[in-house]
Amino acid sequence: MNGIGHLLPAAPSAEHDVQARADAERLGFVMNATRLWAHLPPAKQALFDLMEMAATSASLTFRQRAVLVTATAAGLGDPYCSLAWGSRLAGEAGPDVAAHVIRHQRGSLEPADRVLAEWATKVVGDPTATTEHDIQPLRGAGFTDEQIFAMTLFVGLRVTFSLVNDALGAQPDDELIERAPAEVVAAIGLG
């Protein structure tokens, strides 16, 4: 198995070249996930467009997105997205906050972060078990029902992305591991 997973590298395509260039410009390397999704680049673009629509509709800040994605990935046991987004959350809120979200240690989180992390974890853990009672903390934090719907859609779309990556064996990039805060790497169990 290579870093992109169980599949052979995809045939070259113009769509993949655009996504690979975007990675290289933003990160200095092409992510394994981008190489994996090269098998159907328009699907990755469509999925990310939907995620952006949901996050924008929920009026999520970058920190809120990072908390939701990190909690979602950690709840799924997805080391790749936990690493990528845990590192982003660490850059925004500090490495200890990111490690606490990954480890499901909610007590030390700020109330707004805690509410989002708990919601994402509930949605991922057993979406059929959520109740109106579970929504109340989100409302208490000032989110409208429309925002709650949009953030839940965002979490669901992140689950889809992680599920495809995990099922097909995409591995965290060495570059991400090297750049990640030690607390994040340790919380995921990669160190």
Residue pairs with C-beta under 8 A, 6 or more apart in sequence:
1 169
1 171
2 9
3 32
3 35
3 170
3 171
3 173
3 174
4 32
4 35
4 36
4 169
4 170
4 171
5 32
5 36
5 165
5 168
5 169
5 170
5 171
6 168
6 169
7 36
7 39
7 168
7 169
9 35
9 38
10 16
10 35
10 38
10 39
13 38
13 41
15 41
15 42
15 45
16 34
16 37
16 38
16 41
18 41
19 34
19 37
19 38
19 41
19 44
19 45
20 30
20 34
20 35
20 38
23 29
23 30
23 31
23 34
24 30
27 175
28 175
29 173
29 175
31 84
31 173
31 176
32 80
32 170
32 171
32 172
32 173
33 80
33 165
33 170
34 44
36 164
36 165
36 168
36 170
37 43
37 44
37 164
47 157
47 160
47 161
50 153
50 157
51 154
51 157
51 158
51 161
54 150
54 151
54 153
54 154
54 157
55 65
55 150
55 151
55 154
57 146
57 147
57 150
57 153
58 64
58 143
58 147
58 148
58 150
58 151
58 154
59 147
60 68
60 151
60 154
62 88
62 92
63 89
63 92
63 93
63 113
64 112
64 116
64 151
65 154
66 85
66 88
66 89
66 92
66 93
66 98
67 89
67 93
67 101
67 113
67 116
67 117
67 120
68 116
68 117
68 119
68 120
68 151
68 154
68 155
68 158
69 81
69 85
69 158
70 81
70 82
70 85
70 86
70 88
70 89
70 98
70 101
70 102
70 117
71 101
71 116
71 117
71 118
71 120
71 121
71 124
72 81
72 120
72 121
72 123
72 124
72 155
72 158
72 159
72 162
73 79
73 80
73 81
73 82
73 85
73 86
73 158
73 162
74 82
74 86
74 101
74 102
74 103
74 104
74 121
74 188
75 104
75 120
75 121
75 124
75 125
76 124
76 159
76 162
76 163
76 166
78 162
78 165
78 166
79 172
79 188
79 189
79 190
80 162
80 165
80 166
80 170
80 171
80 172
81 158
81 161
81 162
81 165
82 102
82 184
82 187
82 188
83 172
83 176
83 177
83 180
83 184
83 185
83 188
83 190
84 172
84 176
86 98
86 99
86 101
86 102
86 180
86 184
86 187
86 188
87 98
87 176
87 179
87 180
87 181
87 184
89 97
89 98
89 101
90 97
90 98
90 99
90 180
90 181
90 183
90 184
93 113
95 181
95 182
95 183
95 184
96 108
96 183
97 109
97 110
97 113
98 181
98 183
98 184
98 187
99 105
99 183
99 184
99 186
99 187
100 106
100 108
100 109
101 109
101 113
101 117
102 184
102 187
102 188
103 187
104 117
104 121
106 114
106 117
106 118
109 117
111 141
112 141
115 137
115 138
115 140
115 141
116 138
116 141
116 151
118 137
119 134
119 137
119 138
119 151
119 152
119 155
120 155
122 129
122 130
122 134
123 130
123 152
123 155
123 156
123 159
124 155
124 159
135 148
138 147
138 148
138 151
139 145
139 148
143 151
172 190
177 185
177 190
182 191
185 191
